[in-house]
Each structure stands twice: as structure tokens, then as C-alpha cells.
């Protein structure tokens, strides 16, 4: 399972997404690799991803992509991450 954490610059926010996603995946017992990306690279990297994590605003900018896009409202809310990843893999 390849998950892409996308933010505007591929630095701060995507790293927070990655850390919470990795922790949530472990809690859910799901194996996966989480990579970070900026918006400029996200479309190309989406071709090999199974899931994309990002904000609603960036999901709209990303447009149609192959993998499922899961939007996160509060990037530091671990419970939201667990809930949304659990739903995505149900």
C-alpha cells in the first residue's frame, strides 16, 4: 500500500500527515508506505499511489487522479486520521 501525503510545498504539513498516517496505519494493523509530496509533483506520483491524503482545498486543485483521495480537515487530529483511514480501507 502506497499512500501519498500532499501539501503545498511538500515540507511541513505533509510531514505531519505522514507521521499521523504511519501511526494510524500501525494502530489499524495496515501495512503501508507513506511518502510526502508537494502539489507540483503530486500528479506524477499519484500514478503509483493507492491513496492520497491532503486538505479539501488541495484535493480540488489536484483534480481527478487515479487513487482515492482522502481529505483531512485537522492535520494534527490523530482521531480524524484513524477514522478516515479506517473508512478508506473498509
N, C-alpha and C positions, 0 to 999 in steps of 0.2 A: 504494500500500500504506500503510495507516494502522495504526500499532502504538501501543497504549496501555500505558504503564508505570505500574503501580498500586502504591501503598504506603498505609500507614495515614493519613498526614496530607498526602500529595501534595507533600512537600518533599524531604528528604534522600535517602531510599532510592530514590525514583522517579527522581531526577535522576541517581543513579549508574547505575540501569538504563538510562535514556535515553542517557547518554554511551557506555556499553558497547555498547548495541544499535546506535547510529549507527555506531560504529567497526566493529562486526561486520558490519553490512549493507554498509558500504563494502568491507570485505575480501572479502565474498562476492559483490560485484557486484550487489547487490539494491537497487533504489531504494525508499525508503520514508520516511515522516514519522513521527517518534516523539514522542508527546505524553505528558505526565505527568498523573496524576490521583490524588486521594485516594479512599478507599473510598466515601465518600458520593456522589461524582459518577460513579464508575466505571460503574455500571449504565446510566445515561443515555448516557454517552459510548460505551459498548460497542455501542450500536445502529449506530454508524457506523464502528466499528473492524474491521479484518481479523484482528487478533491482539492478545492481551493478554499482557503479561509481568508476573509477580508471584511472590510466595512461595507455597508449598503452603498455608500457613495462611490467607492472604488469598484464595487461589483457592477454598477451601472456604467462606469467608464470602461471597464474591461469588455463589456458586451458579451455576445454569445461565444462560449468556449465549450470544448468537449466535456471536461469534467464537471461534476456537480459543484456549485458554488454555495458555500455556507457563509452567511453574513453574521458577524459578531457585533453587537451593539456596544458592549463594555469590554474592552480588551483585557482588563485586569480581573474581570469577574470569572473566577475559575468554575463556579457552578454553571454559569451560562455555557462555557466551553464544554463541560461534561454533558450537559443536557443536549446541546446541539450536535455534538459528535455522536452521542448515543442514538439520536434520532436519524442521523445521516447513515449510520451503519445498521439500522434495524431492518 
